[in-house]
Amino acid sequence: MGVLDGKVALVSGGARGMGAAHVRRFVAEGAQVVFGDVLEAECEALAKELGDAAHVVPLDVTLEDHWAGAVAYAKHELGGLHVLVNNAGIGAGTPIVGGPLDDYLRVIMINQVGVWLGMQHAAPVMGESGGGSIVNISSIDGIIGMANAGGYVSAKFAVRGMTKVAAIELAPLGIRTNSVHPGFVDTPILHGGAGQEVRDRIAATVEPLIPQGRLARPEELTEMVLFLASDASSYCNGAEFVVDGGMLAGPNTFGS
């Protein structure tokens, strides 16, 4: 038996990185998983790999009709919705002085507004389905600041705050809402898809700041997301769960 047997989950940003890791593990734990991304071909390849329990839908998280369609698919094709993982996100340099407004707004739309839209559309159907769990992926940058990342930090702080609002508003529907705050994870967002050389240069800079001395693997974040999605976390609501290898445990030079 899997810990998500009988549950239907919706995962945004599911094409690769942490999102793909969540989709794979949720399927392995017995869930029917609806997922999408702007990287549609990569979603289709993952669904083909995972079989009939993986369901691809169009999902640009900034578009209300995409969210409405994804939730409607879960409700009408799979019988309901029990888990929402707001995972989609981008990183971009957005310094306060000299940062283009368009770059800032793009980060806010995907990383912040996308989470709000996901909760707004999913919550009523989750309530009709008997309740469940919303897991919002924030960041350690939703707890501390980082230079030259005004848009990203703003959005991730907002996700942390919205999570607490949702925990209060949605509890009467039987829905728990929590946020996960990763540190540096070895995924394409770390280096903007720039390749192994850039990834290695970033890793060499940040790994000395991490007490555990290495980047996180996507699957290590999935373990936390799975816990919060499952009934094992039945009394966790409105909280932030940090998975950062100890970065925030004490003074360091992060963001300086």
Backbone bond lengths (Angstrom), bond angles and torsions (degrees), N, CA, C in turn:
res aa  C-N    CA-C-N  psi(-1)  N-CA   C-N-CA  omega(-1)  CA-C   N-CA-C  phi
1 M - - - 1.462 - - 1.521 110.94 -
2 G 1.333 115.96 142.79 1.448 120.70 175.65 1.515 110.44 -99.55
3 V 1.327 116.74 157.78 1.462 120.19 -177.28 1.531 111.98 -74.69
4 L 1.338 117.28 -10.12 1.461 120.50 177.14 1.524 112.36 -114.63
5 D 1.313 117.11 20.16 1.468 120.33 178.12 1.525 110.35 -55.06
6 G 1.318 116.01 132.13 1.452 121.59 176.37 1.516 114.50 82.79
7 K 1.330 117.93 -0.63 1.460 120.85 -178.74 1.530 111.17 -100.89
8 V 1.315 114.45 150.67 1.458 122.30 173.43 1.519 107.43 -111.86
9 A 1.336 116.08 128.11 1.460 121.57 -177.80 1.516 110.24 -120.20
10 L 1.325 115.62 149.14 1.460 123.42 175.73 1.520 107.68 -122.76
11 V 1.336 116.82 124.54 1.460 122.68 -176.46 1.523 108.99 -124.47
12 S 1.325 116.94 124.44 1.465 120.09 174.78 1.523 109.63 -91.98
13 G 1.326 116.09 156.61 1.462 120.17 -179.29 1.506 112.43 61.63
14 G 1.334 115.89 41.71 1.464 120.22 -171.50 1.511 116.35 -90.69
15 A 1.328 118.93 7.27 1.456 120.57 -172.86 1.522 113.44 -73.50
16 R 1.319 116.66 -34.86 1.465 119.20 -173.67 1.522 109.24 -157.97
17 G 1.320 116.15 179.78 1.455 121.07 176.50 1.519 113.50 59.57
18 M 1.321 116.22 -138.75 1.463 120.15 -178.54 1.517 111.50 -62.18
19 G 1.330 117.57 -39.93 1.458 120.13 -178.58 1.510 112.48 -58.86
20 A 1.321 116.11 -45.97 1.467 119.77 178.65 1.524 111.14 -64.33
21 A 1.334 116.81 -37.43 1.471 120.21 177.13 1.526 110.73 -63.01
22 H 1.331 116.92 -40.24 1.470 119.98 177.61 1.528 110.51 -63.34
23 V 1.322 116.21 -46.16 1.465 119.89 -178.64 1.527 110.58 -59.69
24 R 1.319 116.53 -47.88 1.472 120.21 -178.93 1.533 111.23 -58.37
25 R 1.321 116.04 -47.01 1.470 119.10 -175.04 1.522 110.57 -70.78
26 F 1.318 117.42 -38.51 1.459 119.61 179.07 1.524 110.86 -62.08
27 V 1.325 116.68 -42.26 1.470 119.74 176.63 1.525 110.08 -61.75
28 A 1.323 116.77 -44.15 1.466 120.70 179.54 1.520 112.24 -62.25
29 E 1.337 117.23 -27.58 1.460 121.81 -179.42 1.526 112.95 -93.16
30 G 1.335 117.03 11.43 1.452 120.31 169.61 1.507 117.21 100.68
31 A 1.346 118.37 1.27 1.462 120.51 -178.30 1.518 111.71 -82.98
32 Q 1.319 115.37 153.23 1.448 122.04 160.71 1.527 105.99 -87.57
33 V 1.325 117.61 125.06 1.459 121.16 -171.14 1.527 110.82 -118.24
34 V 1.310 115.11 118.43 1.456 122.70 172.04 1.524 106.39 -95.49
35 F 1.333 117.15 129.67 1.461 118.27 -178.75 1.518 110.39 -150.27
36 G 1.317 114.18 159.82 1.454 119.73 -179.94 1.507 111.22 -159.91
37 D 1.326 114.40 175.01 1.449 121.97 -175.57 1.521 106.37 -171.97
38 V 1.325 117.39 164.17 1.463 119.10 170.94 1.530 110.60 -72.97
39 L 1.332 117.19 -16.99 1.463 122.44 176.44 1.530 108.22 -88.52
40 E 1.316 115.88 75.94 1.462 120.76 -169.53 1.521 112.97 -66.76
41 A 1.329 118.38 -38.96 1.459 120.47 -178.48 1.524 111.18 -63.70
42 E 1.330 116.84 -37.72 1.459 119.99 178.77 1.526 111.09 -69.53
43 C 1.317 116.84 -33.85 1.469 119.75 174.29 1.520 111.12 -63.79
44 E 1.310 116.55 -45.02 1.463 120.53 -179.35 1.524 111.16 -61.86
45 A 1.327 116.98 -39.61 1.462 120.23 178.82 1.527 110.99 -65.05
46 L 1.332 116.85 -40.22 1.461 120.21 178.79 1.526 110.81 -66.34
47 A 1.324 117.34 -41.68 1.464 120.52 178.75 1.516 111.05 -62.66
48 K 1.322 117.12 -39.77 1.469 120.69 178.18 1.525 110.46 -62.77
49 E 1.322 115.83 -38.09 1.467 120.79 178.40 1.525 111.63 -65.83
50 L 1.333 117.03 -38.51 1.462 120.68 -170.82 1.519 114.29 -91.26
51 G 1.327 118.29 -20.88 1.453 119.95 175.65 1.514 114.43 93.33
52 D 1.336 115.48 -158.28 1.465 122.04 -167.19 1.527 114.54 -68.27
53 A 1.320 118.44 -15.54 1.465 120.06 -179.55 1.526 113.01 -84.50
54 A 1.333 117.49 -4.35 1.465 122.15 -179.85 1.526 109.12 -109.56
55 H 1.318 116.66 125.89 1.466 122.70 -172.43 1.528 109.73 -126.31
56 V 1.316 117.15 115.11 1.460 121.64 -178.35 1.521 110.12 -89.26
57 V 1.325 115.87 134.92 1.462 122.65 174.41 1.527 108.46 -131.47
58 P 1.333 117.97 154.54 1.467 118.95 172.31 1.524 109.26 -63.36
59 L 1.334 117.73 130.71 1.462 118.15 -178.21 1.527 111.40 -153.51
60 D 1.315 114.51 82.26 1.458 121.66 162.55 1.525 105.01 -88.38
61 V 1.339 117.00 113.99 1.466 120.07 -168.35 1.522 113.63 -68.59
62 T 1.327 117.71 -9.54 1.464 120.19 177.23 1.520 112.46 -86.78
63 L 1.338 117.91 -3.84 1.465 121.93 -174.95 1.525 110.47 -108.88
64 E 1.322 116.06 119.54 1.456 120.06 -178.43 1.519 112.69 -61.26
65 D 1.345 117.44 -38.11 1.458 118.55 -177.59 1.524 111.51 -67.97
66 H 1.327 118.26 -28.15 1.465 120.12 175.56 1.524 110.74 -68.08
67 W 1.330 116.15 -43.90 1.467 118.90 177.01 1.530 110.86 -62.70
68 A 1.325 116.46 -43.96 1.467 119.46 179.56 1.514 110.94 -60.16
69 G 1.334 116.53 -41.39 1.460 120.37 -179.93 1.516 112.83 -67.47
70 A 1.337 116.75 -40.11 1.465 120.11 179.95 1.523 111.29 -64.75
71 V 1.336 116.10 -43.73 1.471 119.95 179.47 1.523 110.45 -68.00
72 A 1.323 117.53 -39.26 1.466 120.61 178.07 1.527 110.98 -63.26
73 Y 1.333 116.60 -38.05 1.467 119.71 177.37 1.531 109.86 -61.23
74 A 1.324 116.45 -47.40 1.469 119.64 179.69 1.522 111.11 -58.90
75 K 1.327 115.86 -42.83 1.470 120.36 -176.22 1.526 111.64 -69.72
76 H 1.327 116.75 -48.74 1.461 119.90 -170.13 1.524 113.43 -88.53
77 E 1.326 117.25 -29.24 1.464 119.45 -178.65 1.528 112.98 -95.37
78 L 1.334 116.43 -27.78 1.464 120.29 -174.26 1.523 113.33 -119.99
79 G 1.319 117.64 -4.08 1.453 120.84 170.75 1.507 116.42 94.46
80 G 1.320 118.64 3.45 1.458 119.42 178.38 1.508 111.21 153.45
81 L 1.328 115.46 -169.07 1.465 121.64 179.10 1.517 108.52 -150.20
82 H 1.338 115.83 130.96 1.459 120.99 -175.07 1.526 113.70 -123.27
83 V 1.331 116.83 -22.11 1.460 120.72 -176.39 1.529 108.72 -137.84
84 L 1.327 115.99 133.29 1.466 121.87 171.11 1.514 107.98 -123.06
85 V 1.335 116.30 127.08 1.461 121.52 173.24 1.523 108.10 -115.59
86 N 1.321 115.91 107.69 1.464 121.60 176.62 1.524 107.99 -84.65
87 N 1.324 115.04 90.40 1.458 121.15 -172.77 1.523 113.75 -106.02
88 A 1.326 118.43 -24.78 1.461 120.81 -173.00 1.521 111.58 -60.02
89 G 1.313 116.00 138.89 1.451 120.19 177.83 1.514 111.53 -171.32
90 I 1.324 115.61 159.73 1.455 121.86 175.60 1.523 108.69 -132.13
91 G 1.316 115.27 160.78 1.445 121.24 172.05 1.518 109.07 -117.65
92 A 1.311 117.07 144.91 1.460 121.63 177.16 1.512 109.01 -158.34
93 G 1.321 116.06 143.06 1.452 120.07 176.61 1.521 110.39 -69.41
94 T 1.328 116.32 119.28 1.467 120.94 -178.63 1.527 109.03 -135.94
95 P 1.337 117.34 71.26 1.465 119.04 177.27 1.518 111.07 -65.18
96 I 1.306 116.53 151.15 1.458 120.88 -178.69 1.529 110.78 -66.53
97 V 1.316 116.90 -42.01 1.462 120.58 176.53 1.527 108.54 -96.58
98 G 1.317 115.71 115.65 1.460 120.41 176.55 1.510 115.36 92.25
99 G 1.315 117.43 -4.40 1.461 119.58 179.07 1.518 111.01 -77.85
100 P 1.335 118.68 129.36 1.470 120.63 -179.51 1.527 111.62 -64.24
101 L 1.315 116.37 136.39 1.457 121.13 179.32 1.527 111.13 -59.51
102 D 1.327 117.52 -39.07 1.466 120.28 -179.34 1.525 111.66 -59.35
103 D 1.342 117.08 -39.72 1.465 120.29 178.58 1.521 110.55 -65.26
104 Y 1.338 115.87 -42.81 1.462 120.44 179.44 1.525 110.34 -60.94
105 L 1.321 116.40 -48.38 1.463 120.11 -176.82 1.527 111.48 -65.95
106 R 1.320 117.95 -34.86 1.466 120.35 178.43 1.526 110.75 -63.07
107 V 1.339 116.69 -43.59 1.463 120.20 177.93 1.524 110.31 -63.78
108 I 1.320 117.33 -43.35 1.461 120.94 -179.97 1.527 110.79 -62.80
109 M 1.315 117.08 -42.84 1.465 120.15 -178.40 1.530 111.62 -62.28
110 I 1.310 117.07 -44.61 1.474 119.61 -176.34 1.520 111.08 -78.89
111 N 1.319 117.25 -49.81 1.466 120.87 -171.44 1.520 114.07 -80.23
112 Q 1.332 116.87 -25.97 1.464 120.14 -176.24 1.524 112.03 -112.42
113 V 1.321 116.83 -58.31 1.467 119.73 -178.03 1.528 110.54 -63.93
114 G 1.325 117.41 -35.78 1.460 120.56 177.84 1.514 112.60 -59.18
115 V 1.329 116.84 -38.51 1.474 121.29 177.65 1.527 110.25 -67.15
116 W 1.312 116.17 -44.20 1.475 120.85 179.37 1.522 110.87 -60.49
117 L 1.341 116.55 -45.70 1.466 120.08 179.47 1.525 111.19 -63.90
118 G 1.329 116.66 -39.79 1.456 119.61 179.37 1.516 112.03 -60.40
119 M 1.323 116.29 -46.34 1.463 119.38 179.11 1.522 111.16 -65.93
120 Q 1.318 117.01 -41.65 1.461 120.57 -177.85 1.523 111.64 -60.42
121 H 1.319 117.33 -42.30 1.459 120.05 -177.82 1.529 112.66 -81.27
122 A 1.318 117.01 -34.71 1.468 119.29 -175.02 1.521 113.14 -79.42
123 A 1.327 117.54 -35.78 1.469 120.44 -170.50 1.525 113.89 -57.07
124 P 1.347 120.66 -45.44 1.471 118.05 -178.95 1.528 113.16 -59.97
125 V 1.332 117.01 -41.25 1.468 119.86 -179.88 1.519 110.51 -71.67
126 M 1.329 118.15 -35.83 1.460 119.75 174.96 1.522 110.31 -61.97
127 G 1.325 117.03 -40.58 1.463 119.97 176.56 1.515 111.96 -61.71
128 E 1.328 116.89 -43.71 1.468 121.14 177.76 1.521 111.74 -62.80
129 S 1.346 116.04 -27.41 1.467 121.43 -177.05 1.525 112.70 -87.51
130 G 1.331 117.14 3.71 1.452 120.69 178.83 1.510 114.47 101.48
131 G 1.328 116.57 7.12 1.465 120.32 179.44 1.509 111.70 96.58
132 G 1.324 115.35 -174.51 1.458 119.69 -178.29 1.506 111.48 162.22
133 S 1.335 115.70 -147.37 1.451 121.33 -171.48 1.520 111.35 -136.61
134 I 1.328 115.75 131.79 1.456 121.81 170.50 1.523 108.02 -107.73
135 V 1.327 116.24 129.47 1.460 122.24 178.25 1.527 107.52 -118.98
136 N 1.317 116.72 114.49 1.458 122.18 179.86 1.522 109.61 -102.04
137 I 1.324 116.11 124.62 1.459 120.12 -179.75 1.523 108.74 -85.75
138 S 1.317 115.92 110.66 1.456 122.50 174.50 1.525 107.46 -100.69
139 S 1.302 118.54 -128.62 1.466 123.09 -176.05 1.524 107.59 -173.29
140 I 1.335 116.65 164.29 1.459 117.58 167.42 1.531 109.56 -62.62
141 D 1.339 116.35 -21.03 1.465 119.98 174.35 1.520 112.27 -74.43
142 G 1.314 117.59 -0.02 1.450 121.98 168.38 1.517 112.05 -93.98
143 I 1.344 115.72 5.07 1.462 122.22 179.86 1.527 111.04 -123.63
144 I 1.335 115.99 -36.54 1.460 121.69 176.99 1.526 108.60 -127.89
145 G 1.310 116.76 171.65 1.458 120.84 179.23 1.518 112.21 -94.97
146 M 1.334 115.89 165.55 1.450 121.80 173.82 1.523 108.35 -145.32
147 A 1.309 117.12 132.63 1.457 121.57 -177.52 1.526 110.93 -60.61
148 N 1.313 115.30 144.97 1.471 123.40 174.23 1.525 113.38 65.80
149 A 1.317 117.13 22.09 1.459 121.04 -179.32 1.524 110.23 -135.62
150 G 1.331 116.60 44.94 1.455 120.33 -175.87 1.509 114.14 -58.58
151 G 1.336 117.37 -41.54 1.460 120.50 179.53 1.512 112.09 -67.60
152 Y 1.315 116.52 -46.94 1.465 121.26 -178.29 1.524 110.87 -63.22
153 V 1.334 116.54 -47.83 1.464 120.26 -179.59 1.527 110.76 -63.92
154 S 1.334 116.82 -43.70 1.465 120.14 178.23 1.521 110.75 -56.38
155 A 1.328 115.90 -47.63 1.466 120.77 -177.11 1.522 111.34 -65.37
156 K 1.327 117.00 -42.29 1.459 119.52 -175.84 1.531 111.80 -72.58
157 F 1.340 117.34 -32.62 1.462 119.26 170.58 1.524 109.76 -64.23
158 A 1.319 117.11 -40.84 1.467 120.86 179.74 1.520 111.15 -63.08
159 V 1.322 117.35 -39.81 1.470 120.51 178.02 1.522 110.03 -61.33
160 R 1.305 116.06 -42.22 1.471 120.00 177.59 1.528 110.89 -60.27
161 G 1.339 116.68 -44.13 1.459 120.30 179.96 1.516 113.04 -68.92
162 M 1.338 116.32 -44.33 1.462 120.06 178.92 1.519 111.64 -60.77
163 T 1.321 115.60 -34.07 1.463 119.91 178.60 1.529 110.69 -60.03
164 K 1.316 116.74 -40.96 1.464 120.23 -179.44 1.530 110.88 -70.17
165 V 1.333 116.09 -38.73 1.467 119.55 175.39 1.527 109.98 -61.06
166 A 1.330 116.64 -46.78 1.462 120.72 -179.34 1.520 111.66 -63.48
167 A 1.337 116.87 -36.91 1.468 119.87 178.95 1.521 110.96 -58.66
168 I 1.332 116.20 -38.13 1.467 120.56 179.93 1.528 110.77 -76.04
169 E 1.333 116.18 -48.54 1.462 120.42 -174.78 1.529 113.18 -68.68
170 L 1.333 116.66 -36.57 1.464 119.73 -170.35 1.522 114.20 -96.47
171 A 1.333 117.89 -9.60 1.467 119.68 178.72 1.528 112.89 -56.01
172 P 1.350 119.71 -37.76 1.466 118.46 177.52 1.524 113.82 -63.04
173 L 1.335 117.10 -19.03 1.471 120.79 176.52 1.524 111.88 -88.20
174 G 1.334 116.27 1.37 1.464 119.98 -177.63 1.513 113.21 81.65
175 I 1.335 116.81 20.50 1.459 121.72 -176.87 1.525 109.77 -108.28
176 R 1.309 115.78 127.95 1.465 122.41 172.39 1.524 108.68 -97.30
177 T 1.336 117.33 144.33 1.463 121.28 -179.52 1.520 109.38 -135.06
178 N 1.320 116.12 123.25 1.459 121.90 -179.07 1.528 110.00 -135.91
179 S 1.324 115.88 159.27 1.464 119.90 177.70 1.523 110.58 -116.22
180 V 1.324 115.03 146.17 1.462 123.01 176.83 1.525 107.64 -112.54
181 H 1.330 115.61 135.33 1.460 121.39 -173.77 1.524 110.27 -121.71
182 P 1.334 116.63 88.20 1.467 119.60 178.64 1.520 111.86 -71.08
183 G 1.329 114.66 152.87 1.451 120.58 164.80 1.518 108.39 -86.45
184 F 1.316 116.69 -136.63 1.465 120.69 179.66 1.524 109.81 -83.83
185 V 1.327 115.29 119.97 1.466 121.95 -176.71 1.524 108.69 -114.77
186 D 1.300 115.86 140.93 1.468 121.29 -176.03 1.529 110.21 -79.38
187 T 1.325 115.99 77.21 1.459 123.19 179.04 1.524 108.78 -134.95
188 P 1.332 117.83 168.78 1.472 120.08 -179.49 1.525 114.66 -58.28
189 I 1.339 118.42 -28.39 1.469 119.09 179.89 1.525 111.47 -64.02
190 L 1.332 117.46 -24.12 1.464 121.70 179.62 1.527 110.89 -59.54
191 H 1.322 115.72 -39.84 1.468 119.68 -175.17 1.524 112.76 -120.41
192 G 1.342 116.10 13.28 1.452 119.14 177.54 1.516 113.70 63.92
193 G 1.339 116.51 25.14 1.460 119.89 -179.05 1.508 113.52 73.19
194 A 1.355 117.41 16.58 1.464 120.80 -173.19 1.526 113.72 -80.61
195 G 1.325 118.25 -7.96 1.454 119.70 174.90 1.513 114.69 110.32
196 Q 1.339 114.83 175.99 1.458 122.18 -171.75 1.522 112.85 -64.67
197 E 1.325 117.26 -38.23 1.467 119.37 -177.53 1.533 111.13 -63.10
198 V 1.333 116.39 -44.64 1.461 120.20 178.18 1.518 110.31 -66.88
199 R 1.331 116.22 -41.24 1.470 119.88 178.04 1.516 110.82 -57.87
200 D 1.331 117.79 -44.62 1.458 121.47 -178.33 1.527 111.43 -66.86
201 R 1.316 117.13 -36.05 1.470 120.47 178.75 1.527 110.79 -66.50
202 I 1.332 116.70 -42.51 1.469 120.40 177.56 1.525 110.37 -64.98
203 A 1.324 115.78 -44.27 1.464 119.69 -179.94 1.520 111.02 -59.59
204 A 1.330 117.40 -41.95 1.461 120.66 -179.57 1.524 111.60 -63.96
205 T 1.338 117.20 -27.70 1.463 121.35 179.05 1.517 112.06 -78.87
206 V 1.341 117.22 -43.07 1.462 119.21 -171.58 1.524 113.93 -92.93
207 E 1.321 118.38 -25.97 1.465 118.49 -176.21 1.532 113.59 -60.31
208 P 1.358 120.32 -34.59 1.473 118.66 176.20 1.522 113.50 -64.57
209 L 1.342 117.77 -17.28 1.468 121.09 179.31 1.521 112.40 -87.62
210 I 1.320 117.40 -7.58 1.464 122.72 -175.88 1.524 108.93 -101.64
211 P 1.322 119.32 119.33 1.461 119.95 -179.25 1.527 113.62 -52.52
212 Q 1.314 118.13 -36.26 1.462 119.59 178.28 1.519 112.79 -79.38
213 G 1.312 117.28 -7.51 1.454 121.06 167.78 1.514 116.94 77.25
214 R 1.316 117.86 15.79 1.470 119.63 -179.06 1.519 110.07 -156.64
215 L 1.340 115.45 163.71 1.448 121.53 171.93 1.525 109.85 -70.64
216 A 1.323 116.26 156.35 1.465 120.40 173.70 1.518 110.50 -77.67
217 R 1.303 116.36 149.20 1.465 121.59 169.47 1.528 108.06 -87.12
218 P 1.332 118.38 144.95 1.470 119.74 179.87 1.520 112.99 -52.38
219 E 1.322 116.28 -37.74 1.461 120.49 -177.46 1.528 112.56 -64.24
220 E 1.318 116.75 -25.98 1.466 119.34 178.09 1.522 111.10 -70.18
221 L 1.324 117.16 -32.92 1.466 119.80 173.48 1.521 110.90 -71.69
222 T 1.328 116.20 -36.10 1.462 120.24 179.24 1.521 111.71 -59.97
223 E 1.322 117.69 -34.16 1.463 120.03 178.77 1.530 110.87 -59.50
224 M 1.326 116.60 -41.01 1.466 119.87 177.85 1.522 110.87 -69.84
225 V 1.326 116.46 -43.25 1.463 120.21 179.83 1.520 110.34 -61.91
226 L 1.319 117.03 -41.01 1.462 121.21 178.64 1.525 110.96 -62.71
227 F 1.312 117.44 -43.94 1.466 120.95 177.22 1.522 110.81 -56.53
228 L 1.329 116.50 -46.78 1.464 119.99 -177.39 1.523 111.92 -71.50
229 A 1.323 117.63 -29.44 1.464 120.89 177.91 1.515 112.33 -74.13
230 S 1.316 116.27 -25.36 1.461 121.14 -173.75 1.518 112.02 -89.80
231 D 1.318 115.40 169.76 1.460 121.16 178.33 1.526 112.87 -70.98
232 A 1.338 117.14 -9.69 1.462 120.25 177.81 1.520 111.91 -63.77
233 S 1.334 116.60 -23.11 1.470 120.96 -179.15 1.527 111.43 -103.91
234 S 1.318 116.92 34.25 1.463 122.21 -169.81 1.529 114.93 -60.45
235 Y 1.340 118.28 -19.52 1.468 119.58 179.60 1.527 111.81 -114.09
236 C 1.330 116.36 16.95 1.464 121.47 174.89 1.522 108.62 -95.87
237 N 1.325 116.53 120.55 1.463 120.11 -178.36 1.521 109.58 -154.44
238 G 1.346 115.72 129.69 1.451 120.77 175.79 1.518 114.32 75.01
239 A 1.317 117.07 21.17 1.466 120.64 -175.07 1.522 111.03 -111.80
240 E 1.344 115.25 161.65 1.458 119.85 174.23 1.528 109.19 -110.89
241 F 1.318 114.97 135.59 1.464 122.37 -176.89 1.529 108.15 -117.62
242 V 1.334 115.46 112.36 1.460 121.69 -175.78 1.527 109.75 -90.83
243 V 1.331 115.81 131.65 1.472 122.24 176.91 1.529 106.09 -131.04
244 D 1.339 116.39 86.65 1.468 119.63 -168.82 1.515 114.37 -135.79
245 G 1.330 118.02 11.07 1.460 119.47 179.77 1.503 113.81 67.56
246 G 1.342 117.23 14.07 1.460 120.86 177.00 1.523 114.74 98.47
247 M 1.344 118.48 6.45 1.461 120.01 -175.12 1.518 113.04 -57.88
248 L 1.321 117.19 -38.60 1.460 120.07 -176.16 1.526 113.00 -89.44
249 A 1.320 117.16 7.17 1.459 119.83 -175.62 1.518 112.53 -74.81
250 G 1.327 117.59 -21.79 1.450 118.91 -177.52 1.509 111.36 -164.31
251 P 1.336 117.86 -178.83 1.470 121.29 -176.20 1.526 111.16 -61.51
252 N 1.327 114.84 140.55 1.471 121.58 172.49 1.523 107.58 -153.59
253 T 1.287 115.87 -173.85 1.475 119.26 -177.89 1.515 112.04 -104.98
254 F 1.329 116.93 18.49 1.464 120.90 -178.26 1.518 110.41 -60.09
255 G 1.335 115.49 128.24 1.449 121.07 175.57 1.505 114.50 85.76
256 S 1.353 117.40 -1.50 1.458 119.26 -178.09 1.513 111.40 -88.07
